[in-house]
Amino acid sequence: MDVCKYVNASKCSVNAKSMECFMVLSTQAQKISIATLCVLFGALCIFENSLVLYLIFSSPGTRKKPSYIFISSLALADLLASIIFAGSFVNFHVFKEADSSKEMFLLKLGGVSMSFTASLSSLLLTALDRYISISRPSQYKLLVTRKRAWAALGVLWAMCVTTAFLPLLGWNCCMLNSACSELFLFVDNNYLSTWICLVMALLGCIVYAYAHVLWRAHQHVAYMGKNQVQVGKQHARMRMDVMLAKTLAMVLTVLVLCWSPVLILMIYSIFTKLSNHLRKVFAFCSILCLLNSMVNPIIYALRSKELYSSLRVLFSQCRRKLRASDDNPEAESAPRSSVIET
């Protein structure tokens, strides 16, 4: 059957029949593909974002800057998204294991929603940070302080947690006896519409901020081209702003490309019934969100000079330790042998 017949009949039951239409992978090849992509992207995402967090907080020069505080929030959100999404997605679609209760399912779904929403919101704060840095460079340090940056992150995460767990708190189609989503079990269609509007609003604000940032960056490049004789701290600051603006524009481009298919299918599902084919397409498109979380730290490492320099120092230290252990293999065994002798 093309359209699931159990959605309206047993929409609040936690059993194999009620979840059958949401477990859309029917062939072994599809399950292997999803599992491989989730494990590969998830493992790389965990490693890369953990590395970004370590590089930021291990360096006094980066952990004190508001720009990198916002980037660390983005890395944390992507790290949580990779852990929660990959685990729950494989467990549900590949192993076809139903959760013990409706609350447990909504808790996992809320964790995924919270992580991805926090990732997008962190990008918005980063875009606003660059917006202020370029539009008001002389007042930047007064306007964007560490205390304000941490306060903004506190408000951001509180908003993301509250919004993500509203279905668990009661805004679901079981409690309200309303129309359920075609894509997410127990989720009310009105809540899904609200969440989509929130995401679209965040994307719109990010696009507006970056449009201004890139316009000012273009002006800075043209100005520096006409005034090559002017050098100094302000000149270096302009170059840093231009580089970071281009970096974050790349992040935004990747974000839009990865999220557009998912958002389009979500919007389409609100107005019409979905076939099994479209449900499978949505399952594979969801992996693009995990891909976005994996690509973000790669862009930082390639485009951020401070993080790239810290990464090179870290790799150099690791190589020196490996060479030292290879050149003197008895050093590690000496303390152990002395203990045995005594």
C-alpha positions in Angstrom: 0.0 0.0 0.0 1.4 3.4 -1.0 0.0 5.5 1.8 0.2 4.2 5.4 -3.3 3.2 6.6 -2.3 3.1 10.3 -1.6 6.7 10.9 -5.1 7.9 11.7 -6.3 4.6 13.0 -3.7 4.1 15.8 -1.8 7.4 15.8 -1.0 7.2 19.5 -0.1 3.6 19.8 3.5 2.5 20.3 3.6 -0.8 18.4 4.9 -2.2 15.1 1.7 -1.4 13.2 1.6 2.2 14.2 5.2 2.7 13.3 5.3 0.6 10.1 4.7 3.5 7.8 7.5 5.5 9.4 10.0 2.7 9.0 10.2 3.2 5.3 13.4 1.3 4.4 12.2 -1.9 2.7 15.3 -3.5 1.2 18.6 -4.6 2.7 20.6 -2.3 0.3 18.7 0.7 1.6 19.4 -0.2 5.2 23.1 -0.8 4.5 23.3 2.5 2.7 21.6 4.4 5.6 23.7 2.6 8.2 27.0 3.2 6.4 26.3 6.9 5.8 25.2 7.5 9.4 28.2 5.7 10.9 30.6 7.4 8.5 29.3 10.9 8.8 28.5 10.5 12.5 32.0 9.3 13.4 33.7 12.0 11.4 31.3 14.7 12.8 32.1 13.6 16.4 35.8 13.6 15.8 35.9 16.9 13.9 33.7 18.9 16.2 35.4 17.5 19.3 38.7 18.7 17.7 37.3 22.1 17.0 36.1 22.5 20.7 39.5 21.3 21.9 41.4 23.8 19.7 39.2 26.7 20.8 39.3 26.1 24.5 42.9 25.0 24.7 44.1 28.3 23.3 43.7 31.5 25.5 43.7 33.6 22.4 40.6 31.9 20.9 38.5 31.0 23.8 38.2 34.6 25.0 37.0 35.9 21.6 33.2 36.2 21.2 33.5 35.0 17.6 35.0 31.7 18.7 32.5 31.4 21.6 29.7 31.4 19.0 31.7 28.9 16.8 32.2 26.6 19.9 28.4 26.7 20.4 28.0 25.6 16.8 30.5 22.8 17.2 28.7 21.6 20.4 25.3 21.7 18.7 26.7 19.7 15.7 28.4 17.3 18.1 25.2 16.6 19.9 23.3 16.3 16.6 25.7 13.7 15.3 25.4 11.6 18.5 21.6 11.8 18.9 20.6 11.7 15.3 22.9 9.0 14.0 22.1 6.7 16.9 18.3 7.1 16.9 18.1 7.2 13.1 19.9 3.9 12.6 18.1 2.2 15.5 14.7 3.2 14.1 15.1 2.8 10.4 17.7 0.0 10.2 17.0 -2.2 13.2 13.3 -1.2 13.3 13.2 -1.0 17.0 10.3 0.9 18.5 10.7 2.9 21.6 9.1 1.7 24.8 6.7 4.7 25.1 5.5 7.8 23.3 7.4 10.0 25.7 10.7 8.2 24.9 10.2 8.7 21.2 9.4 12.4 21.6 12.4 12.8 23.9 14.8 11.5 21.2 13.0 13.5 18.5 13.3 16.6 20.7 17.0 16.0 21.2 17.5 15.9 17.4 15.4 19.0 16.9 17.2 20.9 19.7 20.6 20.1 18.3 19.9 21.1 14.7 17.9 24.2 15.8 20.8 25.2 18.1 23.3 24.7 15.2 21.2 27.0 13.0 20.8 29.6 15.8 24.5 29.6 16.5 25.1 30.4 12.9 22.7 33.3 13.3 24.7 34.7 16.3 27.9 34.2 14.3 26.4 36.1 11.4 25.3 38.9 13.7 28.7 39.0 15.2 30.3 39.5 11.8 27.5 42.1 10.9 28.5 44.2 13.9 32.2 43.7 13.4 32.0 45.1 9.8 29.2 47.7 10.2 30.6 49.2 13.5 34.3 48.2 13.7 35.2 51.0 16.1 32.4 50.0 18.6 32.7 46.3 18.2 34.7 45.5 21.4 32.2 47.7 23.4 29.1 46.1 21.8 30.2 42.5 21.7 31.8 41.4 25.0 32.3 38.0 26.5 29.5 38.4 29.0 27.1 39.5 26.3 28.2 36.6 24.1 27.6 34.0 26.9 24.3 35.7 27.8 23.2 35.4 24.1 24.1 31.8 24.0 22.2 31.1 27.2 19.0 32.7 25.7 19.6 30.8 22.4 20.0 27.4 24.1 17.0 28.0 26.4 14.9 28.9 23.4 16.0 25.8 21.4 15.4 23.4 24.3 11.9 24.9 25.0 10.9 24.8 21.3 12.2 21.3 20.7 10.5 19.7 23.7 7.1 21.3 23.3 5.7 18.0 21.8 6.9 16.1 24.8 5.3 18.7 27.1 1.9 18.3 25.5 1.9 19.9 22.0 1.4 16.6 20.1 -1.5 15.2 18.1 -2.3 12.6 20.8 -2.9 15.1 23.6 -4.7 17.6 21.3 -6.5 14.9 19.2 -5.4 16.8 16.1 -3.9 15.9 12.7 -0.6 14.1 12.9 2.4 14.8 10.8 3.0 12.6 7.7 6.7 12.4 8.6 7.0 12.3 12.3 5.1 10.1 14.6 3.0 11.8 17.3 3.9 15.3 16.0 1.1 17.8 15.5 1.0 19.3 12.1 0.5 22.8 13.6 3.7 22.3 15.7 5.6 21.2 12.6 4.4 24.3 10.7 5.5 26.5 13.6 8.9 24.9 13.7 9.3 25.3 9.9 8.4 29.0 10.2 11.0 29.4 13.0 13.7 27.7 10.8 12.7 29.9 7.8 12.9 33.0 9.9 16.3 32.1 11.2 17.5 31.4 7.7 16.1 34.7 6.5 17.9 36.7 9.2 21.1 34.9 8.5 20.8 35.6 4.7 20.1 39.3 5.5 23.1 39.6 7.8 25.4 37.8 5.4 24.2 39.9 2.5 25.3 43.0 4.4 28.5 41.4 5.6 29.5 40.4 2.1 28.6 43.8 0.7 30.8 45.5 3.3 33.5 43.0 2.7 33.4 43.8 -1.0 33.7 47.5 -0.1 36.7 46.8 2.1 38.5 44.8 -0.6 37.9 47.7 -3.1 39.1 50.2 -0.5 42.2 48.3 0.3 42.9 47.9 -3.4 42.9 51.7 -3.9 44.9 52.4 -0.7 47.7 49.9 -0.8 50.0 52.3 1.1 47.8 52.1 4.3 48.9 49.3 6.5 48.6 48.6 10.2 46.2 47.2 12.8 43.1 48.5 11.1 44.2 47.1 7.7 44.9 43.7 9.3 41.5 43.9 11.0 39.7 44.5 7.7 41.5 41.5 6.1 40.5 39.3 9.0 36.9 40.4 8.7 36.8 39.8 5.0 38.3 36.3 5.4 35.9 35.3 8.2 33.0 36.7 6.3 33.9 34.5 3.3 34.3 31.5 5.6 30.9 31.9 7.2 29.3 32.6 3.8 30.6 29.1 2.7 29.0 27.7 5.9 25.7 29.3 5.1 25.8 28.0 1.5 26.4 24.5 2.7 23.6 24.9 5.3 21.1 26.0 2.7 22.0 23.2 0.2 21.8 20.6 2.9 18.6 21.8 4.6 16.5 22.8 1.5 15.4 19.3 0.5 14.3 18.4 4.0 12.4 21.7 4.5 10.7 21.4 1.1 9.5 17.9 1.9 8.3 19.0 5.4 6.3 21.8 3.9 4.9 19.5 1.2 3.8 16.9 3.8 1.7 19.5 5.6 -0.6 19.9 2.6 -0.8 16.4 1.2 -0.4 12.7 1.9 3.1 11.3 1.2 3.8 8.1 -0.8 6.2 5.6 0.5 8.7 6.7 -2.2 8.7 10.3 -0.8 9.1 9.0 2.7 12.2 7.1 1.6 13.5 10.2 -0.2 13.0 12.2 3.1 14.9 9.6 5.0 17.9 9.9 2.7 17.6 13.7 2.6 17.8 13.7 6.4 21.3 12.4 6.1 22.2 15.8 4.5 21.6 17.5 7.8 24.2 15.2 9.4 26.5 16.0 6.4 26.1 19.7 7.1 27.3 19.1 10.7 30.3 17.2 9.4 31.3 19.8 6.8 31.2 22.9 9.1 34.4 22.1 11.1 36.3 21.3 7.9 35.5 24.8 6.7 36.8 26.2 9.9 40.1 24.3 9.7 40.7 25.4 6.2 39.6 29.0 6.5 40.3 30.1 10.0 44.0 31.0 10.4 44.0 30.7 14.2 42.4 27.3 14.3 44.5 26.1 11.4 47.7 27.2 13.2 46.5 25.6 16.4 45.8 22.4 14.5 49.3 22.4 12.9 50.9 22.9 16.3 48.8 20.0 17.7 49.8 17.7 14.9 53.5 18.7 15.3 53.4 17.8 19.0 51.8 14.5 18.2 54.5 13.7 15.6 57.2 14.6 18.1 55.8 12.4 20.7 55.5 9.5 18.3 59.1 10.0 17.1 60.3 10.1 20.7 58.5 6.9 21.6 59.9 5.2 18.4 63.5 6.4 19.1 63.4 5.3 22.8 61.1 2.3 23.1 62.7 1.3 26.5 61.6 4.6 28.1 58.1 3.3 28.7 59.1 -0.1 29.9 61.8 1.1 32.4 59.5 2.2 35.2 57.5 -1.0 34.9 60.7 -3.2 35.2 61.9 -1.2 38.1 58.7 -1.8 40.0 59.0 -5.6 39.3 62.6 -5.7 40.6 61.7 -4.0 43.8 
